[in-house]
C-alpha cells in the first residue's frame, strides 16, 4: 500500500475542513466499539473526522496514530483536538474521493 503524497494529504485536509466531527475520543480512549463505528464510517465515506476530548488522556496525534494503525487507515491530520483519517473503501457503490 503506497503512502499518500503530500499533495493528496493536502487535498484531503481541505475536504475535511467542511466535515463535522462524527466521533469523539473521550474518557475511555480508543475503544473497540469506537473503532468498529469509525471503520464502518470509513467504508461509507472514506474520510472521517474525530474530536479528541481532554478527558481522553491521549493527544490528538497519539489518537490519530492508534486509530489509523488499528484500522489500516492513512493519517491525514491532527490539528488542535481534531483528527482526520482516510481509508479507500472497497464497498460496492461508494463514491470514491478523487485526487
Secondary structure as UniProt FT lines:
FT   HELIX           6..17
FT   STRAND          23..26
FT   TURN            27..28
FT   HELIX           32..45
FT   STRAND          47..52
FT   HELIX           54..56
FT   HELIX           60..71
FT   STRAND          74..79
FT   TURN            80..81
FT   STRAND          82..86
FT   TURN            92..93
//
